[in-house]
Amino acid sequence: MTHVVVGASGGIGRAVVAELARRGLPVRAVSRRDPQVPGAESVAADATDATAMRRVCVDATAVYHCVNPPFASWRSAFPDATRALLAAAGAAGARLVFADDTWMYGRVDAPMREDTPARPVAEKGVLRAWLAEMVLAAHARGEVETVIGRAPELWGPGVESLLGAWLFAAAACGGTARWPGDPDLPMTAGYAPDVGAALVDLALAPDGASGRVWHTPVPPPSTGREFVAHLAAAAGRPVRLGRITPAMVAALRLVSPVAREGAQLLYQFDQPFLVDDSAFRAVFPTTATPWEEGIAATLAWYRAEPERTRRRLVPV
């Protein structure tokens, strides 16, 4: 039986494929363009095409929903892909593992737990809450076995996010690392390889683990200032710490659709943003990578991609 990863060209999808290959499990990597993933059977297919999804998932034991459409098409593509994958996994008798995030929680005043109420403050959070409800409702109706792995702000090798080029590209070439909020507030974030490993744990878990949300593992809370200090240590030279200012955001929103959408999510870094992963840690073997180790690996990825380092999102 095959593990089918849909959205295999994205950061989480690649992390899941890598973890499955590490464990010696058969994997089929699916994306709109043939992902050509080492160690995997690679298939080109559109996740919003229900017929194509049934075809690629026909012999699956687990289907990983790692689809992450461009921000501009979220409203249409994300629900269509989710419906197609729920139907495909159900037809195959496979467990659907949904890679989720914490945007539906909105502004919080305590560590986020799996039972924290969904109170999104951004359109993307509203959509995320709806998709999660769709996934869990399909399980409750007995149509397909599902489980959700939910991670906070994602970062790591292969990932472009608020904790990406603004920090690592700058450190790689001696610029100012710009934090997307208050650098002295505590925060947690999801390191992509840890999230990928956690999703595989959820796919392989006994039946009792399904039908619910699990927060994927995170390291102990850190701050932006500490993050940049680790980045400087990995870079082997001082790294100046700056902030992404409102003026920068306003200018970027005029020219970048990604910046326009991402600006909705900056609230995460202007409040303590902490995830409680204790439920996952009590059951599953995957643990969080220390900040220092993950930062060094991510910096190495940026340094290995000079063109990516040159394409910074803000002036540094």
N, C-alpha and C positions, 0 to 999 in steps of 0.2 A: 504494500500500500504506500502511496506517495504523499508527501507533504507538498502542498501547492501554495506558493507564495505569490499573491497578486499585488502588484505595485512593487515589483522586485528591483526596479531601478532607483527607488527612493532610498533615503538614509536608513529607515527602519527596515524596509524590505531587504536591502542588502545585508543588514545586520542579522536578520532572521535566516537568510540563505547561508551566510557564513557559519552561523551557529549550528544549523542542521548538518552542514558538511562536516563541521568539526566533530559532531556526534556520530558521523557515519550513516546518516539517515537519507533515504532517497528524496530528492527535492526537484520540483519543477518550478522554475522561475518565470513569471508571467509579467509582461509589461506591454504597453502600446507599441513600443519598438523593441525588437529582439534584444534582450538585455545582455546576452553573451556572458553569462556569469560562470566563472570557473567552478567545476564540480557539480554543476546543475544542468538539467535538461532545460533549455531556454525556449520559450514560446512567445510569439508576438500576438497579442489579443487585446481588445478594448474591454475594460472592466464594466463599461455600461452596456455592453452587448450581452444580453441574457443567454442567447443561444451559444455564443462563444464561451461563456463562463461554464455552462453545463458541459461543454465538450472538454475544456481543459481540466475540469474537476472530476471527471467521470470515475476515476479510480482513487480518489483522494481519501485518506484517513483523517487529514486535517487541512483546512483551508485558512490561510492567514490573510485577513483583509488589511493590507498595508497601503491601500490606495490613498494618494494625497494629490488630488487634482490641483492645477494652478488656481490660485486664490480667486481669479476672475470667474472661474466656472464652478466654484464650489456649490452654489445654490442648485444647479441643475445636475452636475455630474456626480456629486457625492451621494445623494439619495438614490439615483439610478444605479450606481455601482453597488451600493449596499443592498438594494433589493435583488439585483442580479446574483450577488454572491450568496445571500441567504438562500435563494432558491436553488442555486447550484450545489451548495453544501448539503442542503436538505435532500436533494435528489440523489446525491452520492452517499448519503448516510454518514457524512463527515462532520467533525466538530468545526465550527467557525470560530476563529480567534480574531477578535477585533482590536486593532491597535488604536488606542484612544488617547486623548490628552485631557488636561484639567481646566480647559477654558470655560466649561459650563459652570464652574463654581463661582466665577466672578470675584468680586472683592471679598476677602475673608478676614476674620480677626482672630483665627486660631488655626492650628495645623489642619490641613485637609485630610479627611478620612473618607472611606468609601461611602459612608452614609451622610456626608456633608450635603446639605440641600443645594440643588442646582439653581443658582441665581445669576445667570450670565449678564454681563454688562456690555457685551459686544455681539454683533450679529453672528460672528463665527462661533461664539460660545453657545448661542441659541441653536444653531444648526448642529453643533456637536451634541448638545443635550438631546435633541430630537433623534439623531442617528443612534445614540446609545439606547434610547428607549425603544427604537425600532428593533434593534438587535436583541434586547432582553425580552421584548414582547413576543418575538418569533419563537424564542425558547419556551416561554410560558405557555404558548399555544401548542407546543409539541411539534412544530413544523421543522425545527432544526436545533441541534444542540449548539449552544453558543457560550462564549466566555469573553470577557473584556479585560484587557490589560491596559491600564491608564497610567500615563507618565506625565510629569510636568514638562516645562520647557526643555526641548530636546537639543542635544549638542553632541559633538564628537566627530571622528573621521567620517567623511562622506555626507555630512549634514550641513545645510545652510540654514541658519536661524539667527535669532537675536544674540546668541552666544557664539557667533561664527566669525565672519570676515572682519567685523568691526574690532574684534579683539585679536584674533590669531594672525590675520594678514598684516596688521600693524606691527605685532611683535616680530614677525618674520623679517620685516624690512626696516625696523627701527623707528616706526611711527608712534603715535599716541593711541593707546588702546582705549576705546570709548565704551563705557558701560552704559546700558540702556536705562538706567534709573539711579536711585540712591545707592552708592557703592558701600554704604555701611549698614544696610539692612540685611538680615539673615534670609537666605533663600536655599531651595533645593532645586535640582535639575536632573533630567534623565539622560544618562550617558548611553548613546545608541547601542553599543555592544551589550550592555547590561539589559536594556529593554528587549533587544532581540532574543537574548538567552531566556529572559522571563517569559516571553511569548511562547517559546518552545516548551518551557516547563508547563505552561497552562495547556498546551495542546496534548501533552503526554500525561497530564494529571488524571487521577480517578474521576469518575462521573460526578462525585460530590463537589468538585471544584467548579463545575459549569453553572450557567444560569446566573452569574453574578459578576460584579466588578472587583478587580484586584489592582491595587496600586503597585506598580513595578518598583524594584529596589532603588533607593537613592543613598548617596553617601551622607554623612552627618552635615548639618547646615553649614554653609559658608557665607561669605559676603563678597561683593564685587572687588573690594580692596584685597582680600585674601586671594581671590581667583587670579587677579593680575600679578600678585606677588609670586604665586606658583608659576605663572606664565613667564615672568622674568627669570626665574630660576631655570626653567626649561630652555629658555632662549639663550641663557648664558650672558645676559647683559641687562641693564636697567630698562624698564618699560614704563613710560609715562602713562598715568591714569587720567583720563578725561571722561566727560559725559556726553551722551547724545543729547544735544540741547533741543528745546522746542523749535528754535529757528531752523536747525538742521532738518528736523522732521517735517516742518512746514515746506521747506524747499524741496525735499525729496518727494513729498506727496504730489507735487506739481508735475513730476516727470516720471515717477515710478509707480506702477500699479501695485507692486509688492509692498513698497513703502506705505502706500495709502492704506492697504489692508492691515499690514503689520502694526501700524501706529495704534490701532484699536487695542493691541495687546500689551502695550507698554505699561499699563497699570500694574502688571505683575511685579514690576521692579520698583514700584513706589509704595510698597507695603511689604511686611514680612510675608514671604510666599513659601510655605513649608508643607511638605507632603508627609503624611504618616504612612510608612510602608510596613508597619509591624505585623499586620495580618499576613502579608506575603512571606515575610521573613520567618514566621512561625511554622510555615508549611513547606516551603520550597527551598531547594539548595542554592539557587543563584544569589550571590551577594553583590553589593555595589563596588565598583572599582574606585579606589581612592582618587581624590581630586588630582593629586600630583601626577599619578600614572596616566589618567585620562587626558590631562592637559598636555603632557609630553607627547602622547600618541597623536593627538589632534594637531599639535604644532608640526609634528613630523609630516603629517598628511598635507598640510598647507605648504610646507617647504618643498615637498615633492611635486607640487603643482604650481609652478611659477606664474602661469597665466592667471590662475585663480587668485593668487596673492596680489596681483596687479589690479584686479577688478574689485577694488574696495567699494563699499557702499556709501561711505562718507569721507570727506577730506580728513586726512590725518597729518 
